[in-house]
Amino acid sequence: MAGALDGVRVLDLSRVLAGPYATMILGDLGADVIKIEAPGGSDDTRFWGPPFQNGMSAYYTAVNRNKRSVTVDLKTEQGRETVRRLAETADVVIHNFKTGTMDKWGLDYEALSRLNPRLIYCSITGFGETGPLASLPGYDYIIQAMSGWMSINGTADTGPLKVGVAVTDVFTGLYAAIAVEAALLAREKTGRGQKIDLSLFDCAVSALVNVAANYLMSGDIPQPLGNEHPNIVPYSTYEASDGPIVIAVGNDRQFQALCSLLSDRSIGSDPRFQTNPGRVAHRDELNRRLNEEIKRRTRAEWQRLLAEKGIPCGPVQTMDELFRHPQTNARHMTVTMHHPTVGPLKLVASPLKLSGTPVSYRLPPPLAGEHNNEAETRWQNDPEAEGNDNESP
């Protein structure tokens, strides 16, 4: 069954995480993605490890399936001409070079759109193509620091902490995929492509959602709360007898239902805890007393009891617990792809469950330059080649 983006060709000049994550999403949805690297492979994640499997790094495999790899030297005119020829038959170009680099090479939006007016051109940079920081490179760690994310993670004792995954890259990859799909829809109406200017910084600020809204409304600077929620209590991690569990009480009814399971019934009748604003004001005292109660039972016991009361909860799982959990398996959240030289690769599957145009797993993460011959013989010379008709949505 054809994917939702079948017939769309994507020229991927990005590397590391944000751009490759976006293009993998598009590839999973059926797009024909051509990954452009320098000879020998210039995506740094190819070399980030261990772990490696037969020379291929786990990091690289995480975001590079459903792509073909073509190697060209963009520092030469011949290499740049190859990209121009590929762009003539592409629907989308995505890159994450520093601001100004593509202009210097004559591969900017204005230049490529003259060759292909229907081209959608997505630029991913650290800080965007405007503003005083436009020339700076973007790294997730720096963006987490500057965007306020680190300031709200950790505790007063630990100081600022980053999130364990490069979340600003992930946010940007998701926004990039959304923007490209929106531009493809807009092209159906206008017949023309457009430029997308995305930055890790902007996407990280956007993803602050309610924390940013709290500040903009109140003027109060959010403080790091560890596993606490700034607006809701109890909504935290508690220690059961066999490990940590998250309990997320969203309203007063759920709080009283939780209290009905406690040995200390005075918690539920304490006037300070009757409403959520009161619980927020007295969070330390309430959480101390709740922890005394939660440690009396196992996580499994609490899961059963809280589920019966309709109270959201879940154990804090390690990776091994996650990937052997029956829910993970029921949702088919792993997939094994077979590479002719690397062997079977176990990967995280796509979360996108489309009934009519399901995602597909067609190509394992490619070796550098694995598909050079196809570029030479087909893509550059045949605009009607499979994977692109230059009239796709």
N, C-alpha and C positions, 0 to 999 in steps of 0.2 A: 504494500500500500504506500502510495507517495506521501512524503512528509509535507507539512504545512508550507515549508519554504523550498520545496522541490522546484528546480529551475532557476533559483537565485544563486548567483556566483559571488563569492566573497574573497577579496584579495586581502590577506591578513599579513600586514607588515609589523605586527606587534610582537612583544615578547614578555616573558616573566608571567604576570598573573592577570591583571585587569583586562587587557585586550584579548589574550588567549582564552580567558574564561568566557568573554562575550562571544567570540567566534566559535567556541565549542558548543555553546547553547544554540547558535544559529545552525551549526553543523548537525547537531542532534535533531533539529527540526527539519532537516532535509537539505539545507543549503550545501552547495559545493564549495568548500573552503580550501583555498590555496595558501599555504603558509610559506612566506618568503623569509629566507635567512641568508646570511653570508656563507660562502663556501666553508664546509666543515661544521656548520651549525653555530649560530650566534645567539640563540635563546639561552640565557644564562642558566635557566632551570635544568637544562640537559646535564649540567655538571654539579647541581646542588644535591649533595648526599653525603653519607649514606642515608637511607638504603638505596641500592641499585639492584636491578635484576638483569643479568647478562649485559651490563653496561648502560642500561636505561634507568634514569633516576625516577623515584616515585613521584617527586614534585612535578616533573615534566609530564608524566602520564596522567596526572590529575586533571589537566586542562587542555589536552591536545589530541583527543580522539576525533574521528570524523574529519580529518584534514589530510591534504596531500602536501608534501614538502618539496619546494623548489628553491635551489640556492642560486643567488646572484650577488655580485659585488656592487653595491649601490655607490661605492666610491669611484666607480668607473662609468663613463658615458654609455658603454655597452650594457652594463647592468641596469642603469636607469632607463635605457631604451627598452629593455626587456619588460620592466615594470609598466612603462607606458603602453606597450603593446597588449599586455595582459589587462590593463585598466580599460582598454577600449572594449573588451568583451565582458567586463565585470559589471555587476550591479552595485557592489559595495566595496569600498576601501576602508580599512581600519588600520590606524598606526598609533604608536605611542612614543614617537621620537620627541625630543625636546622642541619647544616652540622655536620655529625658525629653521629647523633642520630640513624639513621637506621643501620649504621655499628655496633654500640654498641649492638643493638638488634639482629644482624644477619639477617637483612632484607634488606641489601644493594643490589645493582644491581648484583654484582658478585655472591652472595649467591642465590638470587632468579633465576638468569638466568641459574644456574646449574640445577635447578629443571625444568625450562621451557626456553629453548634456544630461543624460539620465542617471549619472553616477551619484551615489550617496557616499559621502566622504566623512568618516568619523575620526576626529582627532582626540586622543586621550593623552592628557598631560598632567603634571603634578598640580599646577595652579591655574590652568587655563591659558588662553592666548592673549588675555588682556590683564591689566593690573600691574602693580609694582613687582610682583613675584613671578611674572610670566616666564622669565628666562631660567628659573630654577628647576632642577630635576625633581621628580616626585618619588618618594619612597614611603611605603605604608607607615612605617614606624614614625617618620617625621610628620606625616599627615595626621596620624593619631594624636601626636603631641600638640600640633598647632591647631587642630580643629576642636579641641576641648574633650576629645574622647578619653584621653588618659587622665584628665582632671576629675572625671566622674567614676573612674575604676580604681579599685583598691580600697583601702581604709585609711583612717588617720594614722594608724601605726605603720602601714606599708608605704604610704605615699602613693603618688600616681603610678598606675600600672597600665600596660597595653593589653588589649584583648589577645588571646592566644592564637587566633587566626588573623591573617592580614585582611581585616574586614573592610578597610577602605578600598582595597583593590576589588574585593568581592562586590561591594556596593556599586562601584563604578562599572564593573563588568555587567552587572544586571541592568543598570541604567543605560549602558551602551546598547545592549540587546533590545531593550524597550524602545530606545530612540531610533534605532535602525528599522525596527519593524514599523514604527509610526511613520518614518520617512518613506518606506516602501508603500504604505497605504496612501500617503499623500501624493506620491508619484502617480498612482492610478488616476487621481483627479486632475493633476497639473501636467503630467507628462514629463516633468523635470525632476532631477535630483536636487540635493541640497547638502550643505555642510553642517556637521554636528560638532560643536566645541564642548567637550566634556573634561572636567578636571576631578582628580581624586579629592581635592580640597572641598569643592562645591558639593560633591556627592556625600562626603563625610558630614558636612554641616547639615545637609538635608536629612540624613539618617539619624540625627539627634532627636528628631520628632518631639515627643512630649517634654523631654528635658530642656530643649531649647525653648519650647513654648512656655514652660514654667518660668524660665529666666526673663523672657521677653514680656511676660505679663506682670511678674512681681518685682523684677530687678534684683532678686536674691540670687547670689552666685551658688549654683549647685555644688554640694560637697560630696566627696566619695563616700559611698555607703556600703561598700563591699557587696554582699548578696542581698541587701535590703532594697526595697522599692521606695522611691522618693514620695509617692503619693498614697500608697496603700499599705496597711498593716493589719494582720500578719501576712507577709508575702516575702518569705525568706527561706533560708536553708536551716534545717533543724537536725540535731543528732539523734537518730533512733539508736536502739541498742546495738545494731549491727552496721551502722554507717549513716551517711547524710541523706536527707530527703528534703525535697522542696515542697512546701505547702503554700498554696496561693489562694488566699481568702479574698474574694472580690467584693463582698457586700456584708451588711450587718446580719442578714439571714444566715449566710454561710458561717459567719463567726459564731453565732449561737449554736449552729449545728455542730461545729467543731467543739465548742465548750461542753456539749452534751456527752462527748466521748471522754472527757477528762475526769480524773479522780478528784481534782480540786475544783469543785463547782463554784467556788467564790470568784473564779476568773470571769465566768459568764455574767455574774451579778454585779461585778465591780462597776460603779457608775463611770469611772474614767474610761472604760473600754466599750461603752454602749454604742458609740458611733465611730466611724472611721477617723474623723478629725481628732477625736479623743485618743484613739489608738495610736495615731501618728505622733501626737504630742507626748505620749507615754510609751513609745515603742521599746525603749530599753527595759523597762520594768516588765512589760507584757511579754517580750521575747524571753527574758530570763525565766519567767514562770512557765511559759510554754515549753521551753527546753527541758525543764524538770519533768514535765509530763511526757513529752515525746520519747525521751530515752527509756521509758518503761516498756516499750514494745518494739518489735522489729519493723523494718521497712515494709515487708510484705503484709504484716498485720495492719499497719497504718494505711497502706494502699487499699486493702479490702474495706476497712472501716470507713475511710474517707470517701471512697467510691460510692458506698451505700448511701452516704449523706449528700452526694453530689458536689463534693469539694475537690477541686483540682489538686493533684499532687503527683510527684514522680521521684524516683530515686536518682541520685547523682551517679551516673554510670561512667565507667571507664570505657575505652575503645573496645576492649574485648567483650565487655558486657553488652555494649551497643550492637556489635555486629553478630552476636549470637542470639539477640532478642527476637522472639517470634514476630513482633511487629515489623522489625527491619526486614525480616525474610518475607513476611506477607506482602509488604509493599515493594518487593523486588528492588531493594535499594543497593544491591551490588550486581555487577555484570562482569563476566569473564570474556575477554577478547583475546584472540590468538594472533600473535605476531610471528612471521616466518623465521625471524632470527632471535627474538627475545623470548618467545614461548608464551604460555598462557599468562595473561595479565588480569588480575582481579582489581576492578575499579569501582568507584562509587557511581551508581547509575543516575540518570536524570530524574528529577522529581516531577517532571512534567507528564501528566497523564491525560493525553488527548484521545478521545474515543474514536474520532474519525480520521485523524492524521497523526498517529502515534509516532513518538521519537523512534529512531533506529540507530543501531550500532554497526556501521558499515566498515569503517576503517580504524585499525588500531593506531595509537600515536606513532607518527612516521619517523623513520630515520632521516637525518639531514640529507636533503637532495634525493630522497627515494623516488620522487616522481619527476625528476628533471627531463627524462625522455618524453614523457607525456606533454610537458610544456613545450618542448621543441617541436613535436610532431603534430599536436592538435590544438592546444588552447590558443597559441599566439596566431595561428593561421586560419582557424575556422570559427568564425563568430557563431555558427550554428551548431557547434560541438555540444555534446551531451552535457547538461549542467548549466547551460546559459543560452537564452535566445534573445537577450538584450531587450526583451519586451515583457519580461516577467513583472509581477506586481511589486 
